[in-house]
Amino acid sequence: MGMAEPQADEMIIATTSDRVACNGGGGALGHPQVWLTLGTDGRVTCPYCSRQYVRSTDEDDD
């Protein structure tokens, strides 16, 4: 049984803000905190860890 490692490049984080801070989420194993601004398409990818931040909409999610 091998341990399944998380795929950092497939990490998608929903946000309601236009600016997000990313530090890799690993504490000392992360990366320097950077501030990212979502583009006109409502998403941005961290240049360090490739996490994707996507604007979530609070309107009629049903």
Sequence and secondary structure as in RCSB ss.txt:
>XXXX:A:sequence
MGMAEPQADEMIIATTSDRVACNGGGGALGHPQVWLTLGTDGRVTCPYCSRQYVRSTDEDDD
>XXXX:A:secstr
       GGG EEEESSSEEEE TTSGGGS   EEEE  TTSEEE TTT  EEEE   S   
